[in-house]
Every structure is written in C-alpha cells, then in structure tokens.
Amino acid sequence: MTTRKVDITYFNYCGLGESVRLWAAAAGVPFNDNELTKAQWPKVKADASKTPFGQLPVLQSGGFQLAQAVAILQYIADKARKGSVSAEERATTLMYALFVADIQVAMFASEDAPDQKERERKIAHDLLPRLERLNAHVARSTTGWLVGDSISFADTAAFEVVSATLRKFPHLQPSVDKLTSLRALMERVRRNELVAAYLARPEVVKRWAPYT
C-alpha cells in the first residue's frame, strides 16, 4: 500500500467526486481533500495544468495527474492492492463502477426533469429499474460483496449512489428498503472501519449534513 498522500480535488459537496474520496478512505490511501467552491471553479477550470479536461474530480500524485472518476477509482485500487487480482475480477469491478455511473446519470436526469410528473416518470422507468438490477447482482453474490471476498470500489460506488439517491429523493426510501440485498451491502460498507472513520470526519459530516 502506498504511504504517499495523493491530492483529490473536487467541489465542497457530494457528487461525482464523493465516490473517489470514499474509496480512497476505504482503500487506506491517505489523501488531501481539496474542496473547491463554485466561485473558485472558473479559475481552476481555465488552468489546463490543473484539470486535464476541464472537469472534476482530479487526482494528483507527485507529477502524475488523472481525471475521470472511474479511472481514479481503478488507480487507487491498484496503488492500494497488496496481492494479485485476476483480469476477470478487475474487469468485473470496473463493470459495476461503470454501471453505477449509469445510475448516476439516471439520478441526475430525474433531478433535472422539468416538472414533477416527468421526474416521477424518469424515476420509475430509468432510476429504480437500474437500482433493482444492481440489487439482483448483489443477491447473487456468495460473499456479500459485489466482487471477490472483500470491499472494492464497486461496493463503495454502490453505497454512494444509493445514499445520493436517497438524499435527493427521500420519498424513495420505502422503494429502496425493498432492495434487501443492496441495503445489506450498504450496511456492510458503512460498518467498514475505514469507511466509518471517513464518514465521521468533520468535513464529510458537513458535506452530508444538509441531506441527513
């Protein structure tokens, strides 16, 4: 496991970058949590040396810079890994992380719907079916984790997207409660010692506080 701190830059709220921060904590990779306000973002975005594609999150490790959330998740996993992993397991973890990204797209699309009727339609036809599919995959696991026999960024990404969904749409709690395998996975992730310590950090409590 690397002992060198990396820098993770994202906004001072939960969003695409929260799964990166959460996974770094769960993987035991120390990092500087560089929060940006919306007012600071235009200046940072204009500096090509700070954002490869004019997007966040961005990870910096010495002279190495990486953008795109899923790529960062994989990098952190590779840096933290102590043993070997099969090509199949590595690819499967990526598959789930990319599917969670699809869920995020459906979640944001639902949030941005022009009216309540369209929002509920998008939730019913796009968001909830994807969560149900994810729940079915967790249900087939024999270990309680999405991939392998220990926590991976597939699990922390699932935890974050379900949490974000409930923050944005609290009325979906009964629907999510029916996804028993997914709820069980969330509890396993929440009970992880490193995850619990991360969620207790003052800056994290502040980011999550408006939604709790």
N, C-alpha and C positions, 0 to 999 in steps of 0.2 A: 504494500500500500504506500502511496506517495505521502510524504510528510510536508511537502511544499504547498503552501497556500496558493490557491488559484483565486482569481477575481471573477465574480459573476455580476454582471451589470444588467439590471432590469429596472422597471418602474417601481415606485414605492407603494404598489398594490399587488394583489394577486392577479394572475393572468397566465400567459404562456410561459413566463419565466418562473412561476412558482413551482412547477414540477421539477425544474432544473435545481432550484435551491433545495427542495425537499429531498431529491435523490442524492445530491452531494452530501447532505447531512446523513442520510440513511446509509450511504456507502462509506462513511467515515473519512471523507475527503474534506480537509479544512478549507474554508473559503472566506474571502472578504465579500460581504453582501453590499454591493454598491447600488444603492437605491437612487433613482432619478425621479425628479418631479416632472410634470408635463411642461413646466416652464423651462426646465433645463434641457429638455429633449431636442428642440430645434438646433441648438448649438452643437450638441453631441452628434446629431444625425448628419450635420453638414461636414463633419470631420471624418473623412474616409479612413483615417488611421484608427478610428475608434469603433466603427461599425462597418464590417466588410460589405454589407448590402443595404445599409441604412435601416436596419431592423434590430430589434432586441428580442431575446436575450443574446448577450455576447459573453464568452468565456475567454479570459486571458491567463496564460501561464508562462511567465517569462516573456520570451519573444513570440510565443505561439498564440494565435488568436483564432477563435472558432465561433461561428454563428450557426443558427438553425437549432431549435430546441432538441430535436431528436438526435442530431449529430452530437450535441453536447452531452446528452444522456449516455450515449454509447461511449464517448471518450472517457467520461467519469467512470463508467463501469470497467473499461479496460485498464484505467490507471489504478483502480482500487482492487482489481481481481488478484487473488493470491494463487489460485490454481488454474488449470486449463479448463476450457469450455469447448464443447463441440460446435461445429459450424451450424448444426441444426438448432441447438439451443440459442446460440447468438442470434440467428435469423428469426427464430420464433419470438424472442424478446423484442426485437425490432418490429416485427409484425404487429404485436399487441400495442406497442407505443404508437405506431402509425395509425392503428385503428382508434386508439384513444384520441389522436389528433382529429380524426373524422368526427368523433363525438363532440369535440370542442367546436368544430365548425358548425355542427347542428345546433349546439347550445347557443353560440353567438348569433346564428341566423334566427333562432327563435327569439332571442332577446331583442334583436333589431327589427322584428316584424312591425309593420306599420300600424297594426291595431291588435286588440286583444283576441279577436276571433282568429286572425291569421297566426298570432303567436301560439294559441292553443292547437291550431291545426298542425303547425310545424312541430310542436312538442309531441303530439300524438302520432304523427306519421314519420318523423325523422329522428327526434331525440330519444324518446322512450324505446322504440324498437332497437336502436343501437345499444342502449344500456341492457336491454333484455338479452341481446346476443352475447354481450360481454359476460353477463351473469351465467349464461349457459356454458360458456367456456370455463369459467371458474368452477362450475358444478362438476365438470368432467375431470378436474384435477384430483389426483390422489394424494397430494401433499398439502393442499390448502393454498399454494402459491400458483400463480399463472404459469410460471416456467421453473422447472427444477425444484429443488427442495429447500430453497432459501429466498429471501426477499430480493427482488430485482427491480429495475426501473419500470418494468411492465406493471408491477404491483403499485408502486408509488404514483405512477401516472394515473392508474385507475382510481386510486384513493383521491387524488387531487381533482380529477374531473367530476367524480360523483359529489365531492364536497362543494365544488364550484357550482354544480347544477343546483344543489340544494340552497346555496347562498342566493342564487339568482331567482330560483323558483321554489320558495319554501312550501308552496301548496303541493309539490310533488313528493313530499315526504312519505305519504301512505303508499304511493306507487313504488318508490324506491325500497320501502320496507318489505315489499313483497319479493324483492330480488334477494332472497335469503343468502345465496352463496356469495354474491357481491358484497352484501352487508357484512358477512363473516370475514371476507378478505379485508374490508376496511378496518375492522376491529383488530385483525392480526397486524396490519400495518401500523395502526395507532398505538398498539401495545409494544411495538419495537422500541427498544431503549433509546436508540439514536434518534428515531422519529419523534418520540415523546419529548426528548430534550430539545429538539429543534422547535417543536410546536410551543414549547414553554418560553422560548426566547422573547424578550420584551418587544423587539422589532416585529417579530412574527405575530405575536398576540395583537399588536397594534394593527397589522395588515388585515388580520382576520376578524378583529373586534366588530367592525360595522355589520358583519354578517352573522354574528352569534347572538 
